[in-house]
């Protein structure tokens, strides 16, 4: 994801297929489960919990759309379940501020 976030054009494109492959692997691991460990949130959910919050912002900043709910239905359902948890959604930073910081980070890196 870092290459997609920090690069442009052809440099950026070489990171897209590996990223999609990673999302496909995660989607497959979630098939038939609410969370990675089953019905309750666990360590793996927390480790990959950046996906439903960070990924849409990274997509917006980088101009690359990776996450398609139809291509990754299990991941999409998991993301919604994860974000619906009060423990998670009540402790996220404001999206506008996060978006501003990622725009600034990308521009700083590129300059």
Jmol script that loads the backbone (N, CA, C; Angstrom):
load data "model"
ATOM      1  N   UNK A   1       0.814  -1.202   0.000  1.00  0.00           N
ATOM      2  CA  UNK A   1       0.000   0.000   0.000  1.00  0.00           C
ATOM      3  C   UNK A   1       0.857   1.265   0.000  1.00  0.00           C
ATOM      4  N   UNK A   2       2.042   1.167   0.582  1.00  0.00           N
ATOM      5  CA  UNK A   2       2.910   2.335   0.652  1.00  0.00           C
ATOM      6  C   UNK A   2       3.286   2.829  -0.742  1.00  0.00           C
ATOM      7  N   UNK A   3       3.614   1.895  -1.644  1.00  0.00           N
ATOM      8  CA  UNK A   3       3.958   2.279  -3.013  1.00  0.00           C
ATOM      9  C   UNK A   3       2.807   2.954  -3.722  1.00  0.00           C
ATOM     10  N   UNK A   4       1.601   2.492  -3.485  1.00  0.00           N
ATOM     11  CA  UNK A   4       0.419   3.108  -4.091  1.00  0.00           C
ATOM     12  C   UNK A   4       0.216   4.498  -3.516  1.00  0.00           C
ATOM     13  N   UNK A   5       0.415   4.626  -2.232  1.00  0.00           N
ATOM     14  CA  UNK A   5       0.208   5.905  -1.558  1.00  0.00           C
ATOM     15  C   UNK A   5       1.246   6.952  -1.950  1.00  0.00           C
ATOM     16  N   UNK A   6       2.497   6.548  -2.092  1.00  0.00           N
ATOM     17  CA  UNK A   6       3.575   7.514  -2.284  1.00  0.00           C
ATOM     18  C   UNK A   6       4.007   7.723  -3.732  1.00  0.00           C
ATOM     19  N   UNK A   7       3.613   6.842  -4.624  1.00  0.00           N
ATOM     20  CA  UNK A   7       4.066   6.931  -6.026  1.00  0.00           C
ATOM     21  C   UNK A   7       2.943   7.412  -6.934  1.00  0.00           C
ATOM     22  N   UNK A   8       3.321   7.675  -8.200  1.00  0.00           N
ATOM     23  CA  UNK A   8       2.365   8.080  -9.227  1.00  0.00           C
ATOM     24  C   UNK A   8       2.647   7.303 -10.506  1.00  0.00           C
ATOM     25  N   UNK A   9       1.658   7.266 -11.391  1.00  0.00           N
ATOM     26  CA  UNK A   9       1.833   6.725 -12.732  1.00  0.00           C
ATOM     27  C   UNK A   9       2.302   5.285 -12.765  1.00  0.00           C
ATOM     28  N   UNK A  10       3.272   5.012 -13.643  1.00  0.00           N
ATOM     29  CA  UNK A  10       3.775   3.656 -13.822  1.00  0.00           C
ATOM     30  C   UNK A  10       4.405   3.100 -12.545  1.00  0.00           C
ATOM     31  N   UNK A  11       5.071   3.960 -11.795  1.00  0.00           N
ATOM     32  CA  UNK A  11       5.667   3.527 -10.524  1.00  0.00           C
ATOM     33  C   UNK A  11       4.578   2.998  -9.591  1.00  0.00           C
ATOM     34  N   UNK A  12       3.472   3.683  -9.562  1.00  0.00           N
ATOM     35  CA  UNK A  12       2.355   3.316  -8.702  1.00  0.00           C
ATOM     36  C   UNK A  12       1.683   2.028  -9.182  1.00  0.00           C
ATOM     37  N   UNK A  13       1.559   1.889 -10.500  1.00  0.00           N
ATOM     38  CA  UNK A  13       0.845   0.753 -11.078  1.00  0.00           C
ATOM     39  C   UNK A  13       1.446  -0.597 -10.706  1.00  0.00           C
ATOM     40  N   UNK A  14       2.760  -0.661 -10.519  1.00  0.00           N
ATOM     41  CA  UNK A  14       3.382  -1.951 -10.210  1.00  0.00           C
ATOM     42  C   UNK A  14       3.022  -2.474  -8.824  1.00  0.00           C
ATOM     43  N   UNK A  15       2.439  -1.626  -8.000  1.00  0.00           N
ATOM     44  CA  UNK A  15       2.034  -2.034  -6.652  1.00  0.00           C
ATOM     45  C   UNK A  15       0.566  -2.473  -6.582  1.00  0.00           C
ATOM     46  N   UNK A  16      -0.192  -2.219  -7.624  1.00  0.00           N
ATOM     47  CA  UNK A  16      -1.635  -2.475  -7.579  1.00  0.00           C
ATOM     48  C   UNK A  16      -1.953  -3.968  -7.531  1.00  0.00           C
ATOM     49  N   UNK A  17      -1.399  -4.764  -8.419  1.00  0.00           N
ATOM     50  CA  UNK A  17      -1.709  -6.200  -8.430  1.00  0.00           C
ATOM     51  C   UNK A  17      -1.317  -6.895  -7.125  1.00  0.00           C
ATOM     52  N   UNK A  18      -0.116  -6.629  -6.589  1.00  0.00           N
ATOM     53  CA  UNK A  18       0.201  -7.238  -5.291  1.00  0.00           C
ATOM     54  C   UNK A  18      -0.778  -6.823  -4.183  1.00  0.00           C
ATOM     55  N   UNK A  19      -1.209  -5.574  -4.200  1.00  0.00           N
ATOM     56  CA  UNK A  19      -2.171  -5.114  -3.193  1.00  0.00           C
ATOM     57  C   UNK A  19      -3.503  -5.837  -3.355  1.00  0.00           C
ATOM     58  N   UNK A  20      -3.956  -5.978  -4.586  1.00  0.00           N
ATOM     59  CA  UNK A  20      -5.207  -6.703  -4.833  1.00  0.00           C
ATOM     60  C   UNK A  20      -5.077  -8.162  -4.422  1.00  0.00           C
ATOM     61  N   UNK A  21      -3.914  -8.745  -4.657  1.00  0.00           N
ATOM     62  CA  UNK A  21      -3.676 -10.122  -4.226  1.00  0.00           C
ATOM     63  C   UNK A  21      -3.754 -10.253  -2.714  1.00  0.00           C
ATOM     64  N   UNK A  22      -3.211  -9.278  -2.010  1.00  0.00           N
ATOM     65  CA  UNK A  22      -3.291  -9.281  -0.549  1.00  0.00           C
ATOM     66  C   UNK A  22      -4.721  -9.166  -0.062  1.00  0.00           C
ATOM     67  N   UNK A  23      -5.480  -8.284  -0.692  1.00  0.00           N
ATOM     68  CA  UNK A  23      -6.895  -8.147  -0.317  1.00  0.00           C
ATOM     69  C   UNK A  23      -7.662  -9.428  -0.607  1.00  0.00           C
ATOM     70  N   UNK A  24      -7.330 -10.099  -1.705  1.00  0.00           N
ATOM     71  CA  UNK A  24      -7.994 -11.369  -2.044  1.00  0.00           C
ATOM     72  C   UNK A  24      -7.672 -12.439  -1.000  1.00  0.00           C
ATOM     73  N   UNK A  25      -6.440 -12.470  -0.537  1.00  0.00           N
ATOM     74  CA  UNK A  25      -6.040 -13.432   0.500  1.00  0.00           C
ATOM     75  C   UNK A  25      -6.810 -13.184   1.789  1.00  0.00           C
ATOM     76  N   UNK A  26      -6.927 -11.922   2.163  1.00  0.00           N
ATOM     77  CA  UNK A  26      -7.676 -11.567   3.368  1.00  0.00           C
ATOM     78  C   UNK A  26      -9.142 -11.927   3.198  1.00  0.00           C
ATOM     79  N   UNK A  27      -9.706 -11.621   2.025  1.00  0.00           N
ATOM     80  CA  UNK A  27     -11.107 -11.949   1.756  1.00  0.00           C
ATOM     81  C   UNK A  27     -11.346 -13.448   1.903  1.00  0.00           C
ATOM     82  N   UNK A  28     -10.452 -14.239   1.363  1.00  0.00           N
ATOM     83  CA  UNK A  28     -10.592 -15.697   1.438  1.00  0.00           C
ATOM     84  C   UNK A  28     -10.532 -16.190   2.888  1.00  0.00           C
ATOM     85  N   UNK A  29      -9.646 -15.586   3.683  1.00  0.00           N
ATOM     86  CA  UNK A  29      -9.513 -15.990   5.089  1.00  0.00           C
ATOM     87  C   UNK A  29     -10.772 -15.682   5.896  1.00  0.00           C
ATOM     88  N   UNK A  30     -11.558 -14.734   5.429  1.00  0.00           N
ATOM     89  CA  UNK A  30     -12.764 -14.320   6.151  1.00  0.00           C
ATOM     90  C   UNK A  30     -14.036 -15.045   5.712  1.00  0.00           C
ATOM     91  N   UNK A  31     -13.966 -15.835   4.685  1.00  0.00           N
ATOM     92  CA  UNK A  31     -15.182 -16.482   4.162  1.00  0.00           C
ATOM     93  C   UNK A  31     -15.906 -17.267   5.252  1.00  0.00           C
ATOM     94  N   UNK A  32     -17.179 -16.932   5.416  1.00  0.00           N
ATOM     95  CA  UNK A  32     -18.025 -17.634   6.369  1.00  0.00           C
ATOM     96  C   UNK A  32     -17.838 -17.198   7.811  1.00  0.00           C
ATOM     97  N   UNK A  33     -17.076 -16.132   8.045  1.00  0.00           N
ATOM     98  CA  UNK A  33     -16.827 -15.677   9.414  1.00  0.00           C
ATOM     99  C   UNK A  33     -17.212 -14.209   9.578  1.00  0.00           C
ATOM    100  N   UNK A  34     -17.627 -13.870  10.761  1.00  0.00           N
ATOM    101  CA  UNK A  34     -17.910 -12.475  11.078  1.00  0.00           C
ATOM    102  C   UNK A  34     -16.605 -11.726  11.327  1.00  0.00           C
ATOM    103  N   UNK A  35     -15.730 -12.343  12.095  1.00  0.00           N
ATOM    104  CA  UNK A  35     -14.398 -11.806  12.379  1.00  0.00           C
ATOM    105  C   UNK A  35     -13.389 -12.918  12.094  1.00  0.00           C
ATOM    106  N   UNK A  36     -12.124 -12.608  12.114  1.00  0.00           N
ATOM    107  CA  UNK A  36     -11.119 -13.607  11.760  1.00  0.00           C
ATOM    108  C   UNK A  36     -11.180 -14.839  12.650  1.00  0.00           C
ATOM    109  N   UNK A  37     -11.474 -14.637  13.925  1.00  0.00           N
ATOM    110  CA  UNK A  37     -11.535 -15.766  14.841  1.00  0.00           C
ATOM    111  C   UNK A  37     -12.913 -16.370  14.982  1.00  0.00           C
ATOM    112  N   UNK A  38     -13.883 -15.849  14.284  1.00  0.00           N
ATOM    113  CA  UNK A  38     -15.247 -16.359  14.384  1.00  0.00           C
ATOM    114  C   UNK A  38     -16.228 -15.253  14.710  1.00  0.00           C
ATOM    115  N   UNK A  39     -16.903 -15.389  15.821  1.00  0.00           N
ATOM    116  CA  UNK A  39     -17.959 -14.438  16.192  1.00  0.00           C
ATOM    117  C   UNK A  39     -17.475 -13.248  17.017  1.00  0.00           C
ATOM    118  N   UNK A  40     -16.259 -13.329  17.553  1.00  0.00           N
ATOM    119  CA  UNK A  40     -15.745 -12.256  18.410  1.00  0.00           C
ATOM    120  C   UNK A  40     -14.499 -11.638  17.800  1.00  0.00           C
ATOM    121  N   UNK A  41     -14.342 -10.346  18.038  1.00  0.00           N
ATOM    122  CA  UNK A  41     -13.168  -9.638  17.567  1.00  0.00           C
ATOM    123  C   UNK A  41     -11.926 -10.182  18.280  1.00  0.00           C
ATOM    124  N   UNK A  42     -10.838 -10.261  17.536  1.00  0.00           N
ATOM    125  CA  UNK A  42      -9.596 -10.774  18.097  1.00  0.00           C
ATOM    126  C   UNK A  42      -8.395  -9.988  17.600  1.00  0.00           C
ATOM    127  N   UNK A  43      -7.228 -10.519  17.879  1.00  0.00           N
ATOM    128  CA  UNK A  43      -5.968  -9.854  17.556  1.00  0.00           C
ATOM    129  C   UNK A  43      -5.832  -9.564  16.059  1.00  0.00           C
ATOM    130  N   UNK A  44      -6.138 -10.528  15.211  1.00  0.00           N
ATOM    131  CA  UNK A  44      -6.000 -10.330  13.767  1.00  0.00           C
ATOM    132  C   UNK A  44      -6.921  -9.222  13.282  1.00  0.00           C
ATOM    133  N   UNK A  45      -8.104  -9.138  13.839  1.00  0.00           N
ATOM    134  CA  UNK A  45      -9.027  -8.059  13.472  1.00  0.00           C
ATOM    135  C   UNK A  45      -8.420  -6.703  13.810  1.00  0.00           C
ATOM    136  N   UNK A  46      -7.793  -6.620  14.959  1.00  0.00           N
ATOM    137  CA  UNK A  46      -7.179  -5.356  15.360  1.00  0.00           C
ATOM    138  C   UNK A  46      -5.977  -5.012  14.484  1.00  0.00           C
ATOM    139  N   UNK A  47      -5.181  -6.020  14.138  1.00  0.00           N
ATOM    140  CA  UNK A  47      -4.012  -5.783  13.290  1.00  0.00           C
ATOM    141  C   UNK A  47      -4.441  -5.298  11.909  1.00  0.00           C
ATOM    142  N   UNK A  48      -5.492  -5.872  11.349  1.00  0.00           N
ATOM    143  CA  UNK A  48      -5.947  -5.488  10.015  1.00  0.00           C
ATOM    144  C   UNK A  48      -7.056  -4.437  10.051  1.00  0.00           C
ATOM    145  N   UNK A  49      -7.334  -3.929  11.218  1.00  0.00           N
ATOM    146  CA  UNK A  49      -8.399  -2.946  11.383  1.00  0.00           C
ATOM    147  C   UNK A  49      -8.151  -1.621  10.694  1.00  0.00           C
ATOM    148  N   UNK A  50      -6.945  -1.393  10.195  1.00  0.00           N
ATOM    149  CA  UNK A  50      -6.667  -0.174   9.436  1.00  0.00           C
ATOM    150  C   UNK A  50      -7.403  -0.184   8.098  1.00  0.00           C
ATOM    151  N   UNK A  51      -7.689  -1.365   7.571  1.00  0.00           N
ATOM    152  CA  UNK A  51      -8.249  -1.466   6.218  1.00  0.00           C
ATOM    153  C   UNK A  51      -9.546  -0.672   6.051  1.00  0.00           C
ATOM    154  N   UNK A  52     -10.563  -0.854   6.888  1.00  0.00           N
ATOM    155  CA  UNK A  52     -11.811  -0.140   6.622  1.00  0.00           C
ATOM    156  C   UNK A  52     -11.738   1.365   6.856  1.00  0.00           C
ATOM    157  N   UNK A  53     -10.763   1.833   7.623  1.00  0.00           N
ATOM    158  CA  UNK A  53     -10.673   3.275   7.873  1.00  0.00           C
ATOM    159  C   UNK A  53      -9.618   3.930   6.991  1.00  0.00           C
ATOM    160  N   UNK A  54      -8.446   3.350   6.943  1.00  0.00           N
ATOM    161  CA  UNK A  54      -7.338   3.931   6.181  1.00  0.00           C
ATOM    162  C   UNK A  54      -7.496   3.771   4.676  1.00  0.00           C
ATOM    163  N   UNK A  55      -7.872   2.582   4.243  1.00  0.00           N
ATOM    164  CA  UNK A  55      -7.862   2.294   2.810  1.00  0.00           C
ATOM    165  C   UNK A  55      -8.704   3.274   1.995  1.00  0.00           C
ATOM    166  N   UNK A  56      -9.930   3.603   2.380  1.00  0.00           N
ATOM    167  CA  UNK A  56     -10.686   4.576   1.586  1.00  0.00           C
ATOM    168  C   UNK A  56      -9.993   5.942   1.505  1.00  0.00           C
ATOM    169  N   UNK A  57      -9.319   6.338   2.566  1.00  0.00           N
ATOM    170  CA  UNK A  57      -8.612   7.625   2.561  1.00  0.00           C
ATOM    171  C   UNK A  57      -7.377   7.535   1.666  1.00  0.00           C
ATOM    172  N   UNK A  58      -6.639   6.436   1.754  1.00  0.00           N
ATOM    173  CA  UNK A  58      -5.476   6.231   0.885  1.00  0.00           C
ATOM    174  C   UNK A  58      -5.922   6.210  -0.575  1.00  0.00           C
ATOM    175  N   UNK A  59      -7.043   5.563  -0.862  1.00  0.00           N
ATOM    176  CA  UNK A  59      -7.570   5.546  -2.226  1.00  0.00           C
ATOM    177  C   UNK A  59      -7.873   6.959  -2.699  1.00  0.00           C
ATOM    178  N   UNK A  60      -8.492   7.738  -1.869  1.00  0.00           N
ATOM    179  CA  UNK A  60      -8.834   9.115  -2.245  1.00  0.00           C
ATOM    180  C   UNK A  60      -7.592   9.958  -2.495  1.00  0.00           C
ATOM    181  N   UNK A  61      -6.617   9.850  -1.620  1.00  0.00           N
ATOM    182  CA  UNK A  61      -5.399  10.654  -1.738  1.00  0.00           C
ATOM    183  C   UNK A  61      -4.559  10.220  -2.943  1.00  0.00           C
ATOM    184  N   UNK A  62      -4.467   8.912  -3.163  1.00  0.00           N
ATOM    185  CA  UNK A  62      -3.611   8.387  -4.232  1.00  0.00           C
ATOM    186  C   UNK A  62      -4.294   8.352  -5.596  1.00  0.00           C
ATOM    187  N   UNK A  63      -5.628   8.395  -5.607  1.00  0.00           N
ATOM    188  CA  UNK A  63      -6.360   8.313  -6.858  1.00  0.00           C
ATOM    189  C   UNK A  63      -6.475   6.902  -7.398  1.00  0.00           C
ATOM    190  N   UNK A  64      -6.209   5.896  -6.571  1.00  0.00           N
ATOM    191  CA  UNK A  64      -6.276   4.496  -6.994  1.00  0.00           C
ATOM    192  C   UNK A  64      -7.363   3.794  -6.188  1.00  0.00           C
ATOM    193  N   UNK A  65      -8.330   3.224  -6.897  1.00  0.00           N
ATOM    194  CA  UNK A  65      -9.405   2.475  -6.251  1.00  0.00           C
ATOM    195  C   UNK A  65      -9.014   1.005  -6.209  1.00  0.00           C
ATOM    196  N   UNK A  66      -8.886   0.455  -5.022  1.00  0.00           N
ATOM    197  CA  UNK A  66      -8.511  -0.939  -4.838  1.00  0.00           C
ATOM    198  C   UNK A  66      -9.662  -1.790  -4.326  1.00  0.00           C
ATOM    199  N   UNK A  67     -10.384  -1.241  -3.390  1.00  0.00           N
ATOM    200  CA  UNK A  67     -11.378  -2.040  -2.682  1.00  0.00           C
ATOM    201  C   UNK A  67     -12.727  -1.992  -3.394  1.00  0.00           C
ATOM    202  N   UNK A  68     -13.141  -3.146  -3.878  1.00  0.00           N
ATOM    203  CA  UNK A  68     -14.437  -3.307  -4.520  1.00  0.00           C
ATOM    204  C   UNK A  68     -15.219  -4.337  -3.707  1.00  0.00           C
ATOM    205  N   UNK A  69     -16.325  -3.935  -3.081  1.00  0.00           N
ATOM    206  CA  UNK A  69     -17.091  -4.859  -2.248  1.00  0.00           C
ATOM    207  C   UNK A  69     -17.593  -6.089  -3.004  1.00  0.00           C
ATOM    208  N   UNK A  70     -17.801  -5.957  -4.304  1.00  0.00           N
ATOM    209  CA  UNK A  70     -18.256  -7.115  -5.085  1.00  0.00           C
ATOM    210  C   UNK A  70     -17.113  -8.102  -5.321  1.00  0.00           C
ATOM    211  N   UNK A  71     -15.916  -7.599  -5.456  1.00  0.00           N
ATOM    212  CA  UNK A  71     -14.748  -8.465  -5.650  1.00  0.00           C
ATOM    213  C   UNK A  71     -14.304  -9.097  -4.336  1.00  0.00           C
ATOM    214  N   UNK A  72     -14.520  -8.382  -3.238  1.00  0.00           N
ATOM    215  CA  UNK A  72     -14.094  -8.838  -1.915  1.00  0.00           C
ATOM    216  C   UNK A  72     -15.272  -8.817  -0.944  1.00  0.00           C
ATOM    217  N   UNK A  73     -16.280  -9.661  -1.160  1.00  0.00           N
ATOM    218  CA  UNK A  73     -17.498  -9.589  -0.341  1.00  0.00           C
ATOM    219  C   UNK A  73     -17.281  -9.932   1.127  1.00  0.00           C
ATOM    220  N   UNK A  74     -16.429 -10.895   1.423  1.00  0.00           N
ATOM    221  CA  UNK A  74     -16.202 -11.263   2.827  1.00  0.00           C
ATOM    222  C   UNK A  74     -15.455 -10.158   3.556  1.00  0.00           C
ATOM    223  N   UNK A  75     -14.496  -9.566   2.886  1.00  0.00           N
ATOM    224  CA  UNK A  75     -13.749  -8.448   3.464  1.00  0.00           C
ATOM    225  C   UNK A  75     -14.663  -7.252   3.677  1.00  0.00           C
ATOM    226  N   UNK A  76     -15.550  -7.028   2.744  1.00  0.00           N
ATOM    227  CA  UNK A  76     -16.505  -5.926   2.859  1.00  0.00           C
ATOM    228  C   UNK A  76     -17.429  -6.111   4.063  1.00  0.00           C
ATOM    229  N   UNK A  77     -17.948  -7.318   4.240  1.00  0.00           N
ATOM    230  CA  UNK A  77     -18.816  -7.605   5.385  1.00  0.00           C
ATOM    231  C   UNK A  77     -18.045  -7.466   6.685  1.00  0.00           C
ATOM    232  N   UNK A  78     -16.830  -8.000   6.711  1.00  0.00           N
ATOM    233  CA  UNK A  78     -15.992  -7.878   7.911  1.00  0.00           C
ATOM    234  C   UNK A  78     -15.737  -6.403   8.235  1.00  0.00           C
ATOM    235  N   UNK A  79     -15.413  -5.608   7.212  1.00  0.00           N
ATOM    236  CA  UNK A  79     -15.124  -4.186   7.431  1.00  0.00           C
ATOM    237  C   UNK A  79     -16.316  -3.494   8.078  1.00  0.00           C
ATOM    238  N   UNK A  80     -17.517  -3.804   7.600  1.00  0.00           N
ATOM    239  CA  UNK A  80     -18.713  -3.200   8.187  1.00  0.00           C
ATOM    240  C   UNK A  80     -18.908  -3.672   9.628  1.00  0.00           C
ATOM    241  N   UNK A  81     -18.747  -4.968   9.865  1.00  0.00           N
ATOM    242  CA  UNK A  81     -18.861  -5.497  11.230  1.00  0.00           C
ATOM    243  C   UNK A  81     -17.840  -4.842  12.155  1.00  0.00           C
ATOM    244  N   UNK A  82     -16.624  -4.700  11.676  1.00  0.00           N
ATOM    245  CA  UNK A  82     -15.556  -4.108  12.471  1.00  0.00           C
ATOM    246  C   UNK A  82     -15.861  -2.643  12.787  1.00  0.00           C
ATOM    247  N   UNK A  83     -16.246  -1.886  11.780  1.00  0.00           N
ATOM    248  CA  UNK A  83     -16.519  -0.461  11.979  1.00  0.00           C
ATOM    249  C   UNK A  83     -17.780  -0.218  12.804  1.00  0.00           C
ATOM    250  N   UNK A  84     -18.664  -1.187  12.866  1.00  0.00           N
ATOM    251  CA  UNK A  84     -19.887  -1.055  13.667  1.00  0.00           C
ATOM    252  C   UNK A  84     -19.640  -1.236  15.168  1.00  0.00           C
ATOM    253  N   UNK A  85     -18.477  -1.748  15.521  1.00  0.00           N
ATOM    254  CA  UNK A  85     -18.170  -1.943  16.942  1.00  0.00           C
ATOM    255  C   UNK A  85     -17.966  -0.590  17.627  1.00  0.00           C
ATOM    256  N   UNK A  86     -18.699  -0.306  18.708  1.00  0.00           N
ATOM    257  CA  UNK A  86     -18.509   0.971  19.403  1.00  0.00           C
ATOM    258  C   UNK A  86     -17.063   1.204  19.832  1.00  0.00           C
ATOM    259  N   UNK A  87     -16.382   0.164  20.272  1.00  0.00           N
ATOM    260  CA  UNK A  87     -14.988   0.288  20.677  1.00  0.00           C
ATOM    261  C   UNK A  87     -14.140   0.865  19.550  1.00  0.00           C
ATOM    262  N   UNK A  88     -14.467   0.531  18.333  1.00  0.00           N
ATOM    263  CA  UNK A  88     -13.718   1.004  17.168  1.00  0.00           C
ATOM    264  C   UNK A  88     -14.225   2.363  16.710  1.00  0.00           C
ATOM    265  N   UNK A  89     -15.490   2.450  16.360  1.00  0.00           N
ATOM    266  CA  UNK A  89     -15.980   3.672  15.719  1.00  0.00           C
ATOM    267  C   UNK A  89     -16.005   4.892  16.628  1.00  0.00           C
ATOM    268  N   UNK A  90     -15.993   4.698  17.924  1.00  0.00           N
ATOM    269  CA  UNK A  90     -15.974   5.843  18.836  1.00  0.00           C
ATOM    270  C   UNK A  90     -14.556   6.330  19.139  1.00  0.00           C
ATOM    271  N   UNK A  91     -13.563   5.632  18.619  1.00  0.00           N
ATOM    272  CA  UNK A  91     -12.179   5.989  18.924  1.00  0.00           C
ATOM    273  C   UNK A  91     -11.345   6.301  17.684  1.00  0.00           C
ATOM    274  N   UNK A  92     -11.994   6.552  16.579  1.00  0.00           N
ATOM    275  CA  UNK A  92     -11.283   6.888  15.352  1.00  0.00           C
ATOM    276  C   UNK A  92     -11.059   8.395  15.273  1.00  0.00           C
ATOM    277  N   UNK A  93      -9.958   8.798  14.677  1.00  0.00           N
ATOM    278  CA  UNK A  93      -9.741  10.238  14.494  1.00  0.00           C
ATOM    279  C   UNK A  93     -10.731  10.789  13.470  1.00  0.00           C
ATOM    280  N   UNK A  94     -11.002  12.083  13.501  1.00  0.00           N
ATOM    281  CA  UNK A  94     -11.916  12.673  12.522  1.00  0.00           C
ATOM    282  C   UNK A  94     -11.381  12.456  11.098  1.00  0.00           C
ATOM    283  N   UNK A  95     -12.248  12.031  10.199  1.00  0.00           N
ATOM    284  CA  UNK A  95     -11.840  11.705   8.835  1.00  0.00           C
ATOM    285  C   UNK A  95     -11.235  12.911   8.113  1.00  0.00           C
ATOM    286  N   UNK A  96     -11.822  14.074   8.265  1.00  0.00           N
ATOM    287  CA  UNK A  96     -11.309  15.278   7.594  1.00  0.00           C
ATOM    288  C   UNK A  96      -9.863  15.560   7.981  1.00  0.00           C
ATOM    289  N   UNK A  97      -9.573  15.436   9.254  1.00  0.00           N
ATOM    290  CA  UNK A  97      -8.218  15.672   9.740  1.00  0.00           C
ATOM    291  C   UNK A  97      -7.271  14.591   9.221  1.00  0.00           C
ATOM    292  N   UNK A  98      -7.721  13.358   9.222  1.00  0.00           N
ATOM    293  CA  UNK A  98      -6.908  12.260   8.725  1.00  0.00           C
ATOM    294  C   UNK A  98      -6.604  12.444   7.239  1.00  0.00           C
ATOM    295  N   UNK A  99      -7.606  12.836   6.479  1.00  0.00           N
ATOM    296  CA  UNK A  99      -7.436  13.091   5.053  1.00  0.00           C
ATOM    297  C   UNK A  99      -6.423  14.211   4.829  1.00  0.00           C
ATOM    298  N   UNK A 100      -6.527  15.279   5.589  1.00  0.00           N
ATOM    299  CA  UNK A 100      -5.588  16.399   5.476  1.00  0.00           C
ATOM    300  C   UNK A 100      -4.160  15.942   5.755  1.00  0.00           C
ATOM    301  N   UNK A 101      -3.991  15.155   6.802  1.00  0.00           N
ATOM    302  CA  UNK A 101      -2.649  14.676   7.181  1.00  0.00           C
ATOM    303  C   UNK A 101      -2.071  13.777   6.085  1.00  0.00           C
ATOM    304  N   UNK A 102      -2.883  12.898   5.522  1.00  0.00           N
ATOM    305  CA  UNK A 102      -2.366  12.022   4.467  1.00  0.00           C
ATOM    306  C   UNK A 102      -2.038  12.794   3.195  1.00  0.00           C
ATOM    307  N   UNK A 103      -2.834  13.785   2.849  1.00  0.00           N
ATOM    308  CA  UNK A 103      -2.486  14.646   1.704  1.00  0.00           C
ATOM    309  C   UNK A 103      -1.141  15.334   1.959  1.00  0.00           C
ATOM    310  N   UNK A 104      -0.993  15.873   3.140  1.00  0.00           N
ATOM    311  CA  UNK A 104       0.235  16.580   3.501  1.00  0.00           C
ATOM    312  C   UNK A 104       1.425  15.619   3.497  1.00  0.00           C
ATOM    313  N   UNK A 105       1.257  14.438   4.039  1.00  0.00           N
ATOM    314  CA  UNK A 105       2.334  13.443   4.067  1.00  0.00           C
ATOM    315  C   UNK A 105       2.764  13.060   2.671  1.00  0.00           C
ATOM    316  N   UNK A 106       1.813  12.832   1.792  1.00  0.00           N
ATOM    317  CA  UNK A 106       2.133  12.456   0.409  1.00  0.00           C
ATOM    318  C   UNK A 106       2.862  13.591  -0.309  1.00  0.00           C
ATOM    319  N   UNK A 107       2.410  14.798  -0.139  1.00  0.00           N
ATOM    320  CA  UNK A 107       3.059  15.932  -0.787  1.00  0.00           C
ATOM    321  C   UNK A 107       4.471  16.155  -0.237  1.00  0.00           C
ATOM    322  N   UNK A 108       4.641  16.000   1.054  1.00  0.00           N
ATOM    323  CA  UNK A 108       5.964  16.150   1.663  1.00  0.00           C
ATOM    324  C   UNK A 108       6.911  15.102   1.122  1.00  0.00           C
ATOM    325  N   UNK A 109       6.477  13.874   1.001  1.00  0.00           N
ATOM    326  CA  UNK A 109       7.296  12.802   0.483  1.00  0.00           C
ATOM    327  C   UNK A 109       7.699  13.065  -0.967  1.00  0.00           C
ATOM    328  N   UNK A 110       6.753  13.518  -1.761  1.00  0.00           N
ATOM    329  CA  UNK A 110       6.995  13.737  -3.180  1.00  0.00           C
ATOM    330  C   UNK A 110       7.887  14.934  -3.461  1.00  0.00           C
ATOM    331  N   UNK A 111       7.991  15.865  -2.519  1.00  0.00           N
ATOM    332  CA  UNK A 111       8.799  17.076  -2.762  1.00  0.00           C
ATOM    333  C   UNK A 111      10.175  16.969  -2.218  1.00  0.00           C
TER     334      UNK A 111
END
end "model"
wireframe off; spacefill off
backbone 0.3
color backbone group
